């Protein structure tokens, strides 16, 4: 674990927005000085033609594909999602992988012969799209990064230097054989010092809440946001409405409220408000997206994020990630 309590250290994040076309998608990516890409996540929240809402997540490292979850989310905020694929119960591929570069794309090769024969997996990462296919009629997805929509976070200093990138994407394809009619997803990557695991580095400890959203406006343009809330005043936030300058804020430049609701013995957040760059965004939960498997004490709630006084989205997908051991109401 990190050697210092992050709540007592002055944490200064450096945040920028970049285009996916200039990212190094290899495991040798050196965009942050002295730290390396230890783990990455492909993820999406999607609606399908048969009227279902899914959340899907796959984690990879430089040498293994070792966690995943595909579940159907409930519109009842107090009902747990239906697990479709979950490690040890309804498997996808997990085991050794190798990475190869082909025509500017990073290709994942499943190297465990027995698991590969039972569970097909095809993943490739390139400057214009991320292809993600698993098993027959299970996950067949193409994620297309939106322009200037990679949030990059670099946090040097005690207790350890860390970094994070989150690329927001449109989503096409199918889930369980049903065509995707809309959604938002991405590629997230965690960076830490050599010899460390990203999961017990500072970047993991800093997260209490993480909001990611993508909305389509009436003229067909997108607006996207990414905001992380941590201990003390630690916060990062980006917002980009196509055709307008992006907004970036950190720490005291980000205001937040997160309201929880209790039913019986269960408490969970269902509404939130974020204020930065002279704008306020309200989150309203619509789906229970909590997961087992990959969660490691993490819960998800899907909802709709709208700017107060801004244009009303035609379609919107938003997720609030909650670190259950650290997140508390904020009012």
C-alpha atoms as one frame of an Amber mdcrd trajectory, in Angstrom:
protein
   0.000   0.000   0.000   1.018   3.664  -0.291   3.192   4.907   2.565   1.179
   8.050   3.382  -2.435   8.819   4.166  -3.751  10.564   1.046  -6.218  12.554
   3.145  -3.324  14.350   4.877  -1.109  15.007   1.836  -1.498  18.032  -0.453
  -2.422  16.310  -3.728  -2.082  18.391  -6.893  -3.372  16.746 -10.092  -2.405
  17.905 -13.592  -5.307  17.371 -15.987  -5.592  17.741 -19.756  -7.776  16.658
 -22.661  -6.187  14.904 -25.636  -7.249  13.111 -28.797  -7.150   9.317 -28.924
  -5.362   9.457 -32.280  -2.152  10.678 -30.600  -2.226   8.187 -27.718   0.280
   5.345 -27.477  -1.984   2.332 -26.907   0.911  -0.073 -26.316   1.923  -1.444
 -22.933   5.119   0.589 -23.319   3.293   3.917 -23.193   5.488   6.570 -21.514
   3.241   9.653 -21.603   3.730  10.136 -17.835   7.375  10.385 -16.691   8.739
   7.435 -14.723   5.484   5.458 -14.489   3.986   2.713 -16.622   0.584   1.405
 -17.704  -0.169  -1.412 -15.251  -3.853  -2.055 -15.989  -6.520  -1.086 -18.511
 -10.283  -1.392 -18.668 -12.601  -1.576 -21.647 -16.098  -0.644 -20.519 -19.490
   0.473 -21.784 -23.077   1.157 -20.764 -25.408   0.311 -23.635 -29.059  -0.046
 -24.613 -30.074  -2.848 -26.963 -32.857  -3.454 -29.471 -34.610  -5.878 -27.122
 -35.067  -3.093 -24.548 -32.270  -4.029 -22.146 -29.559  -1.905 -20.493 -26.171
  -3.569 -19.987 -22.918  -2.710 -18.305 -19.808  -4.496 -19.543 -16.239  -4.331
 -18.269 -13.036  -6.160 -19.168  -9.695  -5.707 -17.393  -6.327  -6.451 -18.995
  -2.708  -6.052 -17.957   0.526  -6.434 -19.888   0.409 -10.201 -19.414  -3.099
 -11.336 -18.485  -6.823 -10.977 -19.066  -8.113 -11.579 -15.580 -11.421  -9.943
 -14.803 -14.677  -9.141 -16.544 -18.365  -8.588 -15.990 -21.412  -8.388 -18.224
 -24.683  -7.706 -16.493 -28.194  -6.528 -17.300 -29.072  -3.460 -15.225 -32.346
  -3.042 -13.403 -34.540   0.071 -13.563 -35.412  -0.662  -9.926 -32.575   1.054
  -8.058 -32.898  -1.460  -5.209 -32.724  -4.589  -7.375 -29.315  -6.089  -8.136
 -28.477  -6.545 -11.836 -28.677  -9.941 -13.526 -25.170 -11.320 -14.034 -24.770
 -12.603 -17.593 -21.023 -13.306 -17.492 -19.121 -13.436 -14.224 -15.759 -15.060
 -13.306 -16.065 -18.600 -12.003 -19.766 -18.902 -12.852 -20.321 -17.999 -16.506
 -16.838 -17.440 -17.793 -15.242 -15.503 -20.572 -11.535 -15.879 -21.349  -9.147
 -15.410 -18.473  -5.477 -16.245 -18.530  -2.191 -15.371 -20.198  -2.188 -12.850
 -23.059   0.446 -11.407 -25.366   0.402  -8.091 -27.219   1.400  -7.592 -30.859
   1.468  -4.501 -33.030  -0.114  -4.807 -36.450  -0.595  -1.876 -38.844  -0.569
   0.629 -36.005  -2.971  -1.352 -33.812  -2.268  -3.192 -30.562  -3.629  -6.745
 -30.832  -4.319  -8.957 -27.812  -3.520 -12.652 -28.325  -5.060 -15.108 -25.810
  -2.161 -17.472 -25.074  -3.866 -20.040 -22.808  -4.750 -22.730 -25.358  -7.469
 -24.517 -23.386  -9.252 -21.337 -22.331  -8.853 -19.873 -25.826 -10.582 -22.910
 -27.334 -13.528 -22.535 -24.964 -13.803 -18.729 -24.937 -12.895 -16.726 -27.997
 -11.580 -13.231 -27.343 -10.565 -10.576 -29.848  -9.384  -7.167 -28.654  -7.509
  -4.547 -30.657  -6.716  -0.952 -29.764  -6.005   1.640 -32.435  -6.037   5.392
 -32.982  -9.595   5.442 -34.368 -11.399   2.484 -32.765 -11.273  -0.200 -30.083
 -12.597  -3.613 -31.157 -13.871  -5.900 -28.397 -15.362  -9.333 -29.132 -15.883
 -12.224 -26.723 -17.514 -15.621 -27.247 -20.223 -16.272 -29.814 -23.176 -13.848
 -29.596 -21.934 -12.420 -26.298 -19.945  -9.188 -26.664 -19.413  -7.803 -30.170
 -18.564  -4.133 -29.728 -16.682  -1.357 -31.491 -15.834   1.702 -29.388 -15.093
   4.856 -31.406 -13.291   7.625 -29.496 -14.919  11.042 -29.735 -12.616  13.941
 -30.751 -10.482  15.495 -27.992 -12.087  13.248 -25.402  -9.235  11.551 -23.538
  -9.036  12.858 -19.979  -5.413  12.531 -18.820  -4.596  12.856 -15.111  -1.037
  13.007 -13.748  -0.563  13.111  -9.981   3.107  13.233  -8.945   4.376  13.462
  -5.384   3.975  11.548  -2.155   3.198   8.810  -1.537   3.815   7.703  -5.169
   3.609   9.142  -8.694   0.530   7.941 -10.586  -1.446   8.634 -13.744  -4.748
   7.806 -15.396  -6.317   8.223 -18.829  -9.982   7.824 -19.750 -11.028   7.825
 -23.407 -14.761   8.385 -24.015 -16.363   6.629 -26.985 -19.533   5.987 -28.918
 -20.581   2.326 -28.970 -21.859   0.096 -31.791 -22.356  -3.647 -32.209 -24.418
  -6.154 -30.248 -24.798  -7.781 -26.827 -26.174 -11.307 -26.503 -27.110 -11.105
 -30.191 -29.224  -7.943 -29.777 -28.179  -4.823 -31.681 -26.904  -1.876 -29.641
 -29.157   1.151 -30.177 -27.103   3.614 -28.145 -24.559   3.956 -25.408 -21.318
   5.406 -24.128 -18.115   3.644 -23.156 -14.386   3.875 -23.241 -10.873   2.741
 -22.499  -9.404   3.586 -19.079  -5.742   3.021 -18.191  -3.991   3.152 -14.797
  -0.299   4.105 -14.427   1.994   3.532 -11.455   5.636   3.219 -10.456   7.587
   0.086 -11.456   7.228  -2.589  -8.818   3.756  -1.434  -7.786   0.269  -2.596
  -8.640  -2.080   0.135  -9.814  -4.779  -1.310  -7.561  -2.914  -0.343  -4.398
  -1.298   2.815  -5.723  -2.275   6.389  -4.963  -4.555   6.653  -8.018  -6.765
   3.894  -6.616  -6.778   5.347  -3.097  -7.739   8.812  -4.349 -11.057   7.703
  -5.797 -14.239   8.011  -3.754 -16.608   8.759  -6.648 -16.100   8.816 -10.398
 -18.668  10.244 -12.832 -18.483   9.676 -16.592 -21.165  10.814 -19.022 -21.947
  11.217 -22.691 -25.040  12.879 -24.147 -26.397  13.486 -27.647 -27.979  16.885
 -28.287 -30.826  17.657 -30.703 -28.418  18.678 -33.483 -26.559  15.361 -33.214
 -23.492  16.750 -31.429 -22.093  15.177 -28.277 -21.253  16.573 -24.864 -19.101
  14.535 -22.502 -17.819  14.788 -18.967 -15.463  13.043 -16.573 -15.159  13.881
 -12.857 -13.391  12.208  -9.960 -13.976  13.079  -6.292 -11.526  12.025  -3.591
 -10.397  12.758  -0.030 -10.359  16.315   1.275 -10.544  18.769  -1.606  -9.088
  16.394  -4.192 -11.076  16.474  -7.437 -10.611  16.432 -11.212 -13.199  17.354
 -13.827 -13.400  17.790 -17.593 -16.305  18.732 -19.846 -16.414  19.040 -23.618
 -19.380  20.063 -25.746 -18.496  19.689 -29.404 -17.945  23.090 -31.022 -17.085
  24.762 -27.698 -13.808  25.104 -25.769 -13.310  22.309 -23.213 -13.525  22.982
 -19.472 -10.969  21.578 -17.032 -10.986  22.022 -13.246  -9.247  20.511 -10.223
  -9.494  20.452  -6.431 -11.195  23.611  -5.062 -12.394  24.397  -8.591 -14.867
  21.498  -8.345 -17.924  21.641  -6.092 -19.998  18.551  -5.379 -23.042  17.172
  -3.628 -23.903  13.464  -3.454 -27.207  12.494  -1.862 -27.828   8.994  -0.510
 -31.078   7.177   0.113 -31.733   4.353   2.591 -34.212   1.515   2.186 -34.240
  -0.996   5.009 -30.600  -1.774   5.759 -29.298  -0.701   2.347 -27.978   2.795
   1.616 -26.809   4.033  -1.766 -26.366   7.308  -3.672 -29.050   8.242  -6.171
 -28.530  11.943  -6.937 -25.544  14.211  -7.298 -24.508  17.682  -8.397 -21.162
  18.824  -9.810 -20.138  22.463 -10.251 -17.024  23.587 -12.151 -16.060  26.065
 -14.838 -19.095  28.224 -14.047 -21.511  25.362 -14.820 -23.548  22.958 -12.721
 -24.431  19.403 -13.727 -27.126  17.323 -12.044 -27.080  13.514 -11.957 -30.262
  11.484 -11.481 -30.018   7.685 -11.115 -32.048   5.484 -13.470 -30.499   1.991
 -13.240 -28.842  -0.187 -10.625 -25.566  -1.207 -12.290 -23.765  -2.666  -9.259
 -21.549  -5.610 -10.107 -19.750  -8.498  -8.522 -16.586  -9.898 -10.074 -14.562
  -6.916 -11.113 -16.102  -4.631  -8.507 -13.644  -5.204  -5.611 -15.849  -3.104
  -3.371 -17.071  -0.881  -6.205 -20.704  -0.126  -7.035 -22.137   1.550 -10.126
 -25.322   3.502 -10.695 -26.377   4.547 -14.183 -28.326   7.736 -14.726 -28.746
  10.931 -16.691 -26.448  13.948 -16.333 -27.784  17.337 -17.457 -26.375  20.840
 -17.282 -28.524  23.239 -15.269 -29.736  25.863 -17.747 -28.066  24.037 -20.632
 -29.538  22.201 -23.630 -31.663  19.144 -22.886 -30.036  15.975 -24.257 -31.968
  13.776 -26.651 -30.129  10.752 -25.242 -27.812  10.496 -22.269 -25.744   7.813
 -20.570 -23.984   8.441 -17.288 -22.396   6.305 -14.606 -21.516   7.090 -11.011
 -18.821   4.750  -9.729 -18.820   4.454  -5.945 -15.944   3.131  -3.822 -18.057
   1.669  -1.047 -15.328   1.625   1.601 -14.577   5.371   1.200 -17.583   7.129
  -0.323 -19.886   9.049   2.012 -22.766  11.489   1.427 -21.700  15.006   0.399
 -24.095  17.851   1.095
